[in-house]
Amino acid sequence: MGRTPTGRPTSFDIAYLAGVSQPTVSRALRGDKSVSQKTREKIEQIARDLNYTVDKNASSLRSQRSNTIALLFFEDPTPDESMINPFFLAMLGSITRACANRKLDLLISFQKMEDDWHVQYQDSHRADGLILLGYGDYTLYRERLDQLEKQGTHFARWGSVTSDGSGSTIGSDNFGAGKLAGEHLIAQGRRKLAFLGHCDDHYPEFAQRYRGMCKAMQEAGITPDAALQRDAITTEEEGHAAMVSLIESGQAFDGIFAASDLIAVGAMRALAEAGLKVPGDVAIVGFDDIPAASHTNPPLTTIMQDMKGAGERLVETLLAKVQGRDGPDSRLPTKLIVRGSSGSCASRPPEGPAQPA
């Protein structure tokens, strides 16, 4: 039900006349750059027409900050009971240091996506803003992000920069990383490259990695084969199942780019069970450089994300949102870590199919 202007103008009256939410009015009147210039000018004009003046005492009270950030982990499928992706656990240290350097307190919580977790933190003034790690299916998660933006909630998240124009997302150069992995496998003499991981809008980071690999193949004169792609989310079990499916299909392949290290670990187990040698028969590259990557047999070649830079960039992005200023660059570079799982296949015909010994 609409609100009609009252005798004494309020921010709710301005919101009604401008056709926006009250939090948007508040952000516009304090010069928050997250509000477009057109909307801000409209709100400012209505405020002038109503002779609206900001209650400085109330504004001061509202602007008081807790100097606390809430870090929310969302559940991901894992082989143990933690339900937290090990990559995000590894990122925790850099976020903690970045907060400590700015004399900020950090609340850490585990959340389910269906819960109203935002109400417990910024909306109740327990935290000045949220850092979000983990999300699963992005098409479902996007709805909650839209809700947060409409409510004026300050947040920063780790994810696919290309899928989000809000300026709240920090992520790796996934396309460049995929291209790097593809170029490395091709340099080892591999020609039939498979990809294990979803490559659609539900998992945009994986999709960018796949497209980067395909770009590397095309530049090398190799036509990517869609039949060598298998869906998998970030678990060892999914990686194992995807690899089994590919082996049983009879398709020839000699190189694998797994969308995550956990997928790669599961795939290596399936290859061993089928009597295929890594890297003799099949070279494999993972993504994330989690601690377990250097302890596989052979050690896993992988793409390392900048975890230290990620924590720093997430905290700085969130503070920029809170303070109404421009944030830092949103995309971080990656690095190829070469280990034993991607050795050369010069001793075998590059076009030969991978087959059990």
C-alpha positions as a Markdown table, in Angstrom:
| # | Residue | x | y | z |
|---|---|---|---|---|
| 1 | Met | 0.0 | 0.0 | 0.0 |
| 2 | Gly | 1.4 | 3.4 | -1.0 |
| 3 | Arg | 2.4 | 6.1 | 1.5 |
| 4 | Thr | 1.0 | 9.6 | 1.0 |
| 5 | Pro | 3.0 | 12.7 | 1.9 |
| 6 | Thr | 2.4 | 14.0 | 5.5 |
| 7 | Gly | 2.5 | 17.5 | 6.9 |
| 8 | Arg | 6.1 | 17.2 | 8.0 |
| 9 | Pro | 8.2 | 15.8 | 5.2 |
| 10 | Thr | 10.2 | 12.6 | 6.0 |
| 11 | Ser | 12.5 | 10.4 | 3.9 |
| 12 | Phe | 9.6 | 8.0 | 3.5 |
| 13 | Asp | 7.6 | 10.8 | 1.8 |
| 14 | Ile | 10.5 | 11.4 | -0.6 |
| 15 | Ala | 10.8 | 7.7 | -1.3 |
| 16 | Tyr | 7.0 | 7.6 | -2.1 |
| 17 | Leu | 7.2 | 10.5 | -4.6 |
| 18 | Ala | 10.5 | 9.3 | -6.1 |
| 19 | Gly | 9.3 | 5.7 | -6.5 |
| 20 | Val | 12.2 | 4.3 | -4.7 |
| 21 | Ser | 12.9 | 2.6 | -1.3 |
| 22 | Gln | 13.6 | 4.7 | 1.9 |
| 23 | Pro | 17.2 | 3.2 | 2.2 |
| 24 | Thr | 17.8 | 4.5 | -1.4 |
| 25 | Val | 16.7 | 8.0 | -0.3 |
| 26 | Ser | 19.0 | 7.9 | 2.7 |
| 27 | Arg | 22.0 | 6.8 | 0.6 |
| 28 | Ala | 21.3 | 9.4 | -2.1 |
| 29 | Leu | 21.1 | 12.3 | 0.5 |
| 30 | Arg | 24.4 | 11.3 | 2.0 |
| 31 | Gly | 26.0 | 11.2 | -1.5 |
| 32 | Asp | 26.5 | 7.4 | -1.7 |
| 33 | Lys | 27.8 | 6.6 | -5.2 |
| 34 | Ser | 25.9 | 3.4 | -5.3 |
| 35 | Val | 22.8 | 5.5 | -6.2 |
| 36 | Ser | 22.8 | 6.6 | -9.9 |
| 37 | Gln | 23.3 | 10.3 | -10.6 |
| 38 | Lys | 19.9 | 10.5 | -12.2 |
| 39 | Thr | 18.1 | 9.0 | -9.2 |
| 40 | Arg | 20.2 | 11.0 | -6.8 |
| 41 | Glu | 19.3 | 14.3 | -8.6 |
| 42 | Lys | 15.6 | 13.4 | -8.6 |
| 43 | Ile | 15.6 | 12.6 | -4.9 |
| 44 | Glu | 17.5 | 15.9 | -4.1 |
| 45 | Gln | 15.0 | 17.9 | -6.1 |
| 46 | Ile | 12.0 | 16.4 | -4.3 |
| 47 | Ala | 13.7 | 17.0 | -1.0 |
| 48 | Arg | 14.2 | 20.7 | -2.0 |
| 49 | Asp | 10.5 | 20.9 | -3.1 |
| 50 | Leu | 9.4 | 19.6 | 0.2 |
| 51 | Asn | 11.8 | 21.8 | 2.2 |
| 52 | Tyr | 13.1 | 18.6 | 3.7 |
| 53 | Thr | 16.0 | 18.9 | 6.0 |
| 54 | Val | 18.1 | 16.1 | 7.4 |
| 55 | Asp | 17.7 | 15.6 | 11.2 |
| 56 | Lys | 21.4 | 15.8 | 12.0 |
| 57 | Asn | 21.0 | 14.2 | 15.4 |
| 58 | Ala | 19.1 | 11.2 | 13.9 |
| 59 | Ser | 21.6 | 11.1 | 11.0 |
| 60 | Ser | 24.5 | 11.0 | 13.4 |
| 61 | Leu | 22.9 | 8.2 | 15.4 |
| 62 | Arg | 22.3 | 6.2 | 12.2 |
| 63 | Ser | 25.8 | 6.8 | 11.0 |
| 64 | Gln | 27.4 | 5.4 | 14.1 |
| 65 | Arg | 29.3 | 2.3 | 13.0 |
| 66 | Ser | 30.1 | -0.8 | 15.0 |
| 67 | Asn | 33.5 | -1.2 | 13.4 |
| 68 | Thr | 32.6 | -4.8 | 12.9 |
| 69 | Ile | 32.4 | -6.9 | 9.7 |
| 70 | Ala | 30.4 | -10.1 | 9.5 |
| 71 | Leu | 31.9 | -12.9 | 7.4 |
| 72 | Leu | 29.3 | -15.4 | 6.3 |
| 73 | Phe | 30.2 | -18.8 | 5.0 |
| 74 | Phe | 27.5 | -20.6 | 3.0 |
| 75 | Glu | 27.2 | -24.4 | 3.0 |
| 76 | Asp | 29.0 | -26.3 | 0.2 |
| 77 | Pro | 29.0 | -30.0 | -0.2 |
| 78 | Thr | 32.1 | -31.5 | 1.4 |
| 79 | Pro | 33.3 | -35.0 | 2.2 |
| 80 | Asp | 33.5 | -34.0 | 5.9 |
| 81 | Glu | 30.9 | -32.3 | 8.2 |
| 82 | Ser | 32.4 | -28.8 | 7.8 |
| 83 | Met | 30.2 | -28.0 | 4.7 |
| 84 | Ile | 32.8 | -25.2 | 3.9 |
| 85 | Asn | 34.9 | -25.2 | 0.7 |
| 86 | Pro | 38.5 | -25.6 | 1.8 |
| 87 | Phe | 39.5 | -22.7 | -0.6 |
| 88 | Phe | 37.3 | -20.4 | 1.5 |
| 89 | Leu | 38.8 | -21.7 | 4.7 |
| 90 | Ala | 42.3 | -20.9 | 3.3 |
| 91 | Met | 41.1 | -17.3 | 2.5 |
| 92 | Leu | 40.0 | -16.8 | 6.2 |
| 93 | Gly | 43.5 | -15.9 | 7.3 |
| 94 | Ser | 43.9 | -13.0 | 4.8 |
| 95 | Ile | 40.5 | -11.6 | 5.7 |
| 96 | Thr | 41.3 | -11.7 | 9.4 |
| 97 | Arg | 44.6 | -9.9 | 8.8 |
| 98 | Ala | 43.0 | -7.3 | 6.6 |
| 99 | Cys | 40.4 | -6.5 | 9.4 |
| 100 | Ala | 43.1 | -6.4 | 12.1 |
| 101 | Asn | 45.2 | -4.0 | 10.1 |
| 102 | Arg | 42.2 | -1.6 | 10.0 |
| 103 | Lys | 41.2 | -2.2 | 13.7 |
| 104 | Leu | 38.0 | -3.9 | 12.7 |
| 105 | Asp | 36.3 | -6.7 | 14.6 |
| 106 | Leu | 35.3 | -9.8 | 12.6 |
| 107 | Leu | 32.2 | -11.9 | 13.2 |
| 108 | Ile | 32.3 | -15.3 | 11.6 |
| 109 | Ser | 29.2 | -17.3 | 11.0 |
| 110 | Phe | 28.0 | -20.3 | 9.0 |
| 111 | Gln | 24.7 | -19.7 | 7.2 |
| 112 | Lys | 22.1 | -21.5 | 5.1 |
| 113 | Met | 21.1 | -19.7 | 1.9 |
| 114 | Glu | 17.4 | -20.0 | 2.7 |
| 115 | Asp | 17.8 | -18.2 | 6.1 |
| 116 | Asp | 17.2 | -14.5 | 6.6 |
| 117 | Trp | 20.8 | -14.0 | 7.6 |
| 118 | His | 21.1 | -10.4 | 6.6 |
| 119 | Val | 18.6 | -9.4 | 9.3 |
| 120 | Gln | 20.9 | -10.7 | 12.0 |
| 121 | Tyr | 23.8 | -8.5 | 11.0 |
| 122 | Gln | 23.6 | -5.1 | 9.2 |
| 123 | Asp | 19.9 | -4.7 | 9.6 |
| 124 | Ser | 20.2 | -5.1 | 13.4 |
| 125 | His | 23.4 | -3.0 | 13.5 |
| 126 | Arg | 25.6 | -5.9 | 14.7 |
| 127 | Ala | 27.9 | -5.3 | 11.7 |
| 128 | Asp | 28.5 | -2.5 | 9.3 |
| 129 | Gly | 28.5 | -4.9 | 6.3 |
| 130 | Leu | 28.8 | -8.4 | 5.1 |
| 131 | Ile | 31.4 | -10.5 | 3.4 |
| 132 | Leu | 29.8 | -13.5 | 1.6 |
| 133 | Leu | 31.8 | -16.6 | 0.7 |
| 134 | Gly | 30.2 | -19.6 | -1.1 |
| 135 | Tyr | 26.9 | -19.7 | -2.9 |
| 136 | Gly | 26.2 | -22.9 | -4.9 |
| 137 | Asp | 23.8 | -22.3 | -7.8 |
| 138 | Tyr | 24.3 | -18.7 | -8.8 |
| 139 | Thr | 20.9 | -18.3 | -10.4 |
| 140 | Leu | 19.3 | -18.9 | -7.0 |
| 141 | Tyr | 21.9 | -16.8 | -5.2 |
| 142 | Arg | 21.4 | -13.8 | -7.5 |
| 143 | Glu | 17.8 | -13.3 | -6.2 |
| 144 | Arg | 19.2 | -12.8 | -2.6 |
| 145 | Leu | 21.9 | -10.4 | -3.9 |
| 146 | Asp | 19.2 | -8.3 | -5.6 |
| 147 | Gln | 17.3 | -8.2 | -2.4 |
| 148 | Leu | 20.3 | -7.0 | -0.5 |
| 149 | Glu | 21.0 | -4.3 | -3.0 |
| 150 | Lys | 17.4 | -3.0 | -2.9 |
| 151 | Gln | 17.6 | -2.9 | 0.9 |
| 152 | Gly | 20.8 | -0.9 | 0.8 |
| 153 | Thr | 22.8 | -3.6 | 2.6 |
| 154 | His | 26.6 | -3.1 | 2.3 |
| 155 | Phe | 28.2 | -6.3 | 1.2 |
| 156 | Ala | 31.2 | -7.7 | -0.7 |
| 157 | Arg | 31.4 | -11.2 | -2.1 |
| 158 | Trp | 33.8 | -13.6 | -3.8 |
| 159 | Gly | 32.6 | -14.9 | -7.1 |
| 160 | Ser | 32.4 | -14.3 | -10.9 |
| 161 | Val | 33.1 | -10.6 | -11.6 |
| 162 | Thr | 31.7 | -10.9 | -15.2 |
| 163 | Ser | 28.2 | -12.0 | -13.9 |
| 164 | Asp | 27.7 | -9.1 | -11.5 |
| 165 | Gly | 27.7 | -5.4 | -12.3 |
| 166 | Ser | 27.0 | -4.2 | -8.8 |
| 167 | Gly | 30.7 | -3.5 | -8.0 |
| 168 | Ser | 30.4 | -5.7 | -4.9 |
| 169 | Thr | 32.1 | -8.8 | -6.3 |
| 170 | Ile | 35.8 | -9.6 | -6.1 |
| 171 | Gly | 37.1 | -12.6 | -8.1 |
| 172 | Ser | 39.9 | -14.1 | -10.1 |
| 173 | Asp | 40.5 | -13.7 | -13.8 |
| 174 | Asn | 38.8 | -17.0 | -14.5 |
| 175 | Phe | 38.8 | -16.7 | -18.2 |
| 176 | Gly | 42.6 | -15.9 | -18.2 |
| 177 | Ala | 43.2 | -18.8 | -15.8 |
| 178 | Gly | 41.4 | -21.2 | -18.1 |
| 179 | Lys | 43.4 | -20.0 | -21.0 |
| 180 | Leu | 46.6 | -20.5 | -19.0 |
| 181 | Ala | 45.6 | -24.1 | -18.1 |
| 182 | Gly | 44.8 | -24.9 | -21.7 |
| 183 | Glu | 48.0 | -23.4 | -23.0 |
| 184 | His | 50.0 | -25.4 | -20.5 |
| 185 | Leu | 48.4 | -28.7 | -21.4 |
| 186 | Ile | 48.9 | -28.0 | -25.1 |
| 187 | Ala | 52.5 | -27.2 | -24.5 |
| 188 | Gln | 52.9 | -30.7 | -23.0 |
| 189 | Gly | 51.7 | -32.2 | -26.2 |
| 190 | Arg | 48.1 | -32.7 | -25.2 |
| 191 | Arg | 45.5 | -32.2 | -27.9 |
| 192 | Lys | 42.3 | -33.8 | -26.7 |
| 193 | Leu | 41.4 | -31.7 | -23.6 |
| 194 | Ala | 38.5 | -32.5 | -21.4 |
| 195 | Phe | 36.9 | -30.2 | -18.8 |
| 196 | Leu | 35.3 | -31.4 | -15.6 |
| 197 | Gly | 32.9 | -28.9 | -14.1 |
| 198 | His | 29.6 | -27.1 | -15.0 |
| 199 | Cys | 29.9 | -24.5 | -17.7 |
| 200 | Asp | 26.6 | -22.6 | -17.7 |
| 201 | Asp | 25.0 | -19.7 | -16.0 |
| 202 | His | 24.4 | -21.7 | -12.8 |
| 203 | Tyr | 28.2 | -21.8 | -12.1 |
| 204 | Pro | 29.6 | -18.7 | -13.9 |
| 205 | Glu | 33.2 | -19.0 | -12.5 |
| 206 | Phe | 33.4 | -22.6 | -13.9 |
| 207 | Ala | 31.9 | -21.4 | -17.2 |
| 208 | Gln | 34.6 | -18.7 | -17.6 |
| 209 | Arg | 37.4 | -21.3 | -16.9 |
| 210 | Tyr | 36.0 | -23.6 | -19.6 |
| 211 | Arg | 35.7 | -20.7 | -22.1 |
| 212 | Gly | 39.3 | -19.8 | -21.4 |
| 213 | Met | 40.5 | -23.3 | -22.0 |
| 214 | Cys | 38.5 | -23.4 | -25.3 |
| 215 | Lys | 40.1 | -20.1 | -26.4 |
| 216 | Ala | 43.6 | -21.6 | -25.8 |
| 217 | Met | 42.7 | -24.6 | -28.0 |
| 218 | Gln | 41.3 | -22.5 | -30.8 |
| 219 | Glu | 44.4 | -20.3 | -30.8 |
| 220 | Ala | 46.5 | -23.5 | -31.2 |
| 221 | Gly | 44.3 | -24.7 | -34.1 |
| 222 | Ile | 42.5 | -27.3 | -32.0 |
| 223 | Thr | 38.7 | -27.5 | -32.1 |
| 224 | Pro | 37.2 | -28.0 | -28.6 |
| 225 | Asp | 35.0 | -31.0 | -28.3 |
| 226 | Ala | 31.8 | -30.5 | -26.3 |
| 227 | Ala | 31.6 | -34.3 | -25.8 |
| 228 | Leu | 34.6 | -34.0 | -23.5 |
| 229 | Gln | 32.9 | -31.8 | -20.9 |
| 230 | Arg | 31.3 | -33.3 | -17.9 |
| 231 | Asp | 29.2 | -31.4 | -15.2 |
| 232 | Ala | 30.6 | -31.5 | -11.7 |
| 233 | Ile | 30.4 | -29.3 | -8.6 |
| 234 | Thr | 33.3 | -28.9 | -6.2 |
| 235 | Thr | 33.6 | -32.2 | -4.5 |
| 236 | Glu | 35.8 | -35.3 | -4.9 |
| 237 | Glu | 32.8 | -37.5 | -5.4 |
| 238 | Glu | 31.5 | -35.3 | -8.3 |
| 239 | Gly | 35.0 | -35.3 | -9.8 |
| 240 | His | 35.2 | -39.1 | -9.5 |
| 241 | Ala | 31.7 | -39.6 | -11.1 |
| 242 | Ala | 32.5 | -37.2 | -13.9 |
| 243 | Met | 35.7 | -38.9 | -14.7 |
| 244 | Val | 34.1 | -42.3 | -14.6 |
| 245 | Ser | 31.4 | -41.1 | -17.0 |
| 246 | Leu | 34.0 | -39.7 | -19.4 |
| 247 | Ile | 36.1 | -42.9 | -19.3 |
| 248 | Glu | 33.0 | -45.1 | -19.9 |
| 249 | Ser | 31.9 | -43.0 | -22.9 |
| 250 | Gly | 34.9 | -44.2 | -24.9 |
| 251 | Gln | 35.8 | -40.7 | -25.9 |
| 252 | Ala | 39.5 | -40.2 | -26.5 |
| 253 | Phe | 41.2 | -37.6 | -24.2 |
| 254 | Asp | 44.8 | -37.0 | -23.1 |
| 255 | Gly | 44.5 | -33.9 | -20.9 |
| 256 | Ile | 42.0 | -32.7 | -18.3 |
| 257 | Phe | 41.3 | -29.3 | -16.8 |
| 258 | Ala | 39.3 | -29.7 | -13.6 |
| 259 | Ala | 37.3 | -26.7 | -12.5 |
| 260 | Ser | 38.6 | -27.2 | -8.9 |
| 261 | Asp | 41.2 | -29.1 | -7.1 |
| 262 | Leu | 38.6 | -31.2 | -5.3 |
| 263 | Ile | 37.2 | -32.3 | -8.7 |
| 264 | Ala | 40.7 | -33.0 | -9.9 |
| 265 | Val | 41.5 | -35.2 | -6.8 |
| 266 | Gly | 38.3 | -37.3 | -7.5 |
| 267 | Ala | 39.2 | -37.6 | -11.1 |
| 268 | Met | 42.7 | -38.8 | -10.4 |
| 269 | Arg | 41.2 | -41.6 | -8.2 |
| 270 | Ala | 38.9 | -42.6 | -11.1 |
| 271 | Leu | 41.8 | -42.6 | -13.5 |
| 272 | Ala | 43.9 | -44.9 | -11.2 |
| 273 | Glu | 41.0 | -47.3 | -10.8 |
| 274 | Ala | 40.8 | -47.5 | -14.6 |
| 275 | Gly | 44.5 | -48.3 | -14.9 |
| 276 | Leu | 45.3 | -44.9 | -16.5 |
| 277 | Lys | 48.6 | -43.3 | -15.5 |
| 278 | Val | 48.9 | -39.6 | -14.6 |
| 279 | Pro | 50.7 | -38.0 | -16.3 |
| 280 | Gly | 51.8 | -40.8 | -18.7 |
| 281 | Asp | 48.3 | -41.4 | -20.2 |
| 282 | Val | 46.5 | -38.3 | -19.0 |
| 283 | Ala | 47.8 | -35.0 | -17.8 |
| 284 | Ile | 45.6 | -33.1 | -15.3 |
| 285 | Val | 45.4 | -29.5 | -14.1 |
| 286 | Gly | 43.2 | -28.4 | -11.2 |
| 287 | Phe | 42.2 | -25.0 | -9.8 |
| 288 | Asp | 42.5 | -23.3 | -6.4 |
| 289 | Asp | 45.8 | -24.7 | -5.0 |
| 290 | Ile | 44.3 | -26.0 | -1.8 |
| 291 | Pro | 46.8 | -27.6 | 0.6 |
| 292 | Ala | 45.9 | -31.1 | -0.5 |
| 293 | Ala | 47.0 | -30.3 | -4.1 |
| 294 | Ser | 50.7 | -30.8 | -3.3 |
| 295 | His | 50.0 | -34.1 | -1.5 |
| 296 | Thr | 48.3 | -36.1 | -4.2 |
| 297 | Asn | 50.2 | -38.7 | -6.1 |
| 298 | Pro | 51.6 | -37.3 | -8.3 |
| 299 | Pro | 51.3 | -33.8 | -6.9 |
| 300 | Leu | 48.7 | -31.8 | -8.7 |
| 301 | Thr | 49.4 | -29.0 | -11.2 |
| 302 | Thr | 46.9 | -26.3 | -10.5 |
| 303 | Ile | 45.9 | -22.6 | -10.9 |
| 304 | Met | 46.7 | -20.6 | -7.7 |
| 305 | Gln | 44.3 | -17.8 | -6.8 |
| 306 | Asp | 45.6 | -14.9 | -4.8 |
| 307 | Met | 44.2 | -15.6 | -1.4 |
| 308 | Lys | 46.1 | -12.9 | 0.4 |
| 309 | Gly | 45.1 | -10.3 | -2.1 |
| 310 | Ala | 41.5 | -11.7 | -2.1 |
| 311 | Gly | 41.1 | -11.0 | 1.6 |
| 312 | Glu | 42.5 | -7.6 | 1.4 |
| 313 | Arg | 40.4 | -6.7 | -1.6 |
| 314 | Leu | 37.2 | -8.0 | -0.1 |
| 315 | Val | 37.6 | -6.0 | 3.1 |
| 316 | Glu | 38.6 | -2.8 | 1.1 |
| 317 | Thr | 35.6 | -3.2 | -1.2 |
| 318 | Leu | 33.2 | -3.5 | 1.7 |
| 319 | Leu | 34.6 | -0.5 | 3.4 |
| 320 | Ala | 34.3 | 1.5 | 0.2 |
| 321 | Lys | 30.6 | 0.5 | 0.1 |
| 322 | Val | 30.1 | 1.6 | 3.7 |
| 323 | Gln | 31.9 | 4.9 | 3.1 |
| 324 | Gly | 30.2 | 5.7 | -0.2 |
| 325 | Arg | 33.4 | 5.8 | -2.3 |
| 326 | Asp | 34.9 | 4.0 | -5.2 |
| 327 | Gly | 36.3 | 0.5 | -4.5 |
| 328 | Pro | 39.5 | -1.2 | -5.8 |
| 329 | Asp | 39.8 | -3.2 | -8.9 |
| 330 | Ser | 37.6 | -6.3 | -8.8 |
| 331 | Arg | 39.6 | -8.9 | -10.7 |
| 332 | Leu | 42.7 | -10.6 | -9.3 |
| 333 | Pro | 45.4 | -12.4 | -11.4 |
| 334 | Thr | 46.1 | -16.1 | -11.1 |
| 335 | Lys | 49.3 | -18.2 | -11.4 |
| 336 | Leu | 50.0 | -21.6 | -12.8 |
| 337 | Ile | 51.7 | -23.9 | -10.3 |
| 338 | Val | 53.4 | -26.7 | -12.2 |
| 339 | Arg | 53.7 | -30.1 | -10.5 |
| 340 | Gly | 53.9 | -33.7 | -11.5 |
| 341 | Ser | 50.4 | -34.3 | -12.8 |
| 342 | Ser | 50.9 | -32.5 | -16.1 |
| 343 | Gly | 54.1 | -34.0 | -17.4 |
| 344 | Ser | 54.9 | -34.2 | -21.1 |
| 345 | Cys | 53.4 | -37.0 | -23.3 |
| 346 | Ala | 56.1 | -36.9 | -25.9 |
| 347 | Ser | 56.6 | -40.6 | -25.6 |
| 348 | Arg | 53.1 | -41.4 | -26.8 |
| 349 | Pro | 51.2 | -40.4 | -29.9 |
| 350 | Pro | 49.4 | -37.1 | -29.1 |
| 351 | Glu | 46.2 | -38.2 | -31.0 |
| 352 | Gly | 46.0 | -41.6 | -29.2 |
| 353 | Pro | 43.0 | -42.2 | -26.9 |
| 354 | Ala | 43.3 | -42.7 | -23.2 |
| 355 | Gln | 42.6 | -46.4 | -22.6 |
| 356 | Pro | 43.0 | -48.6 | -19.5 |
| 357 | Ala | 46.2 | -50.5 | -19.4 |
